[in-house]
Each structure stands twice: as structure tokens, then as C-alpha cells.
């Protein structure tokens, strides 16, 4: 039975799932789905929820990067995604939860705010995707899907401004996890992969680079996801942007 991972191109949790499967050395096929359309497709495939990543493996259906991490450790324990030591595991799970519940969404909101204002930027994030239609045609006719996705991801002006205001504190927390050794150590874990993809995605937005590129968080992302697909040129109003940190 072929393992199959369902993703939306450019999705950071979907890239996390791909990294975890590669980390485990588990073979799989990838199916690319279009935003919004993915929701109906996943229901039709028998998944209980409408979000990616969604994985069929060994007769199981697993959704969500956190759930996939645990399923992979159960199915193939080595190499482990979580430390055996209970205290270290608790620290990794805390960082993984932060990456999943707090870090992912603000960056997603900013990305979709950008797509809402310039859908051509979608092209780079769809690099290598197989959507069943040419990428150019999908972008040209994808205005309604972009509008719906932006709304579903709460990519309004107030939400984008709130996401930008929250970003420095979120980056501080990532750097703190690196400083205390929870992530960024010689042995990769689920939190490394969960957090690095969100930072990697953020680094594709030129407006966010000055806030991130001098931080340890950027070094982690560039090590784990050095070729994150996509690029968003400056698009956010400069007055919204936090002040970039001064290099030490």
C-alpha cells in the first residue's frame, strides 16, 4: 500500500509533514490540492477534517502535523521525533505546541493578506506542484479561491496588523527555545521541524526579513528548510511594520 501525503503547495505545516517523513526515511507519494478545493477533496477521501497535511499510511488516515509526528513515531520509532527523557520530551512538546498553535497562524495570515493584494505571488509558492491545471491558468482564474482563502484565514487589515505586532514576541520565544537547547540541537526533533517551517515561510516575505534574518531563528530555518519555495516582494504598508532589531 502506497503512503500518500495530501498538501497545499507552500503550506508550512504540510512541509513539516514532508520533512518528518523524510527524517524517518518513509517513502510516500504527494498529492497537491488547491486551497478551498482541498476541503471537499479531503472529505471525499474519508478524512475527518478539512485541513492539510493529511496522510494515508498503513491503512490509517492521520491529519495535522502534530498528529502525524506521533503516528510516525509509533509506526517507525527510529529515528525518534521526540526525546525519550520525560522532561526533555515535555519541553519539545511545549515548543511543538507553540509552533502549531501560536506561530503558524499569524504568518499564514500575512501570507494570505499578500496574496489577496497580489495573487501573482502565488506562482513561486506553487513551484513544482501538480495541480491538474497549468500554474499560470490556476493563478489567472484563481481570484475567487484567493478571496475565500484570505477570508478563511482571517487575512483582514486588522488581523494582519495584529499579526505583525505579535511577531517580535513570537520570534523572541523561538530564540529562547534555541538558547535553552529545546530546538536547534544536534538531534532534530518534532519541534525543530514544526517551528523551522513557519520561520522559513516568514523569510520568503521581504517585509518580514529585516525582523528575522539576524536572529538564531533564521539560522535554524535556513539549516532545516534552506530552499523554502516562494517569494513575496514588499507589499505591507511600511507604517504597519515593527522596528527591526539592531544587530548586536
C-alpha positions, 0 to 999 in steps of 0.5 A: 500500500502506497503512503500518500501525503495530501498538501497545499503547495507552500503550506508550512505545516504540510512541509513539516509533514514532508520533512518528518517523513523524510527524517524517518526515511518513509517513502510516500507519494504527494498529492497537491490540492488547491486551497478551498478545493482541498476541503471537499477533496479531503472529505471525499477521501474519508478524512475527518477534517478539512485541513492539510497535511493529511496522510494515508499510511498503513491503512490509517488516515492521520491529519495535522502535523502534530498528529502525524509526528506521533503516528510516525513515531509509533509506526517507525520509532527510529529515528525518534521525533521526540526525546525519550527523557520525560522532561526533555520530551515535555519541553519539545512538546511545549515548543511543538505546541507553540509552533502549531498553535501560536506561530503558524497562524499569524504568518499564514495570515500575512501570507494570505493578506499578500496574496489577496493584494497580489495573487501573482505571488502565488506562482513561486509558492506553487513551484513544482506542484501538480495541480491538474491545471497549468500554474499560470491558468490556476493563478489567472482564474484563481481570484475567487479561491484567493478571496475565500482563502484570505477570508478563511484565514482571517487575512483582514487589515486588522488581523494582519496588523495584529499579526505583525505586532505579535511577531517580535514576541513570537520570534523572541520565544523561538530564540529562547527555545534555541538558547535553552537547547529545546530546538536547534540541537544536534538531534532534530526533533518534532519541534525543530521541524514544526517551528523551522517551517513557519520561520522559513515561510516568514523569510520568503516575505521581504517585509518580514526579513529585516525582523528575522534574518539576524536572529538564531531563528533564521539560522535554524530555518535556513539549516532545516528548510534552506530552499523554502519555495516562494517569494513575496516582494514588499507589499505591507504598508511600511507604517504597519511594520515593527522596528527591526532589531539592531544587530548586536 
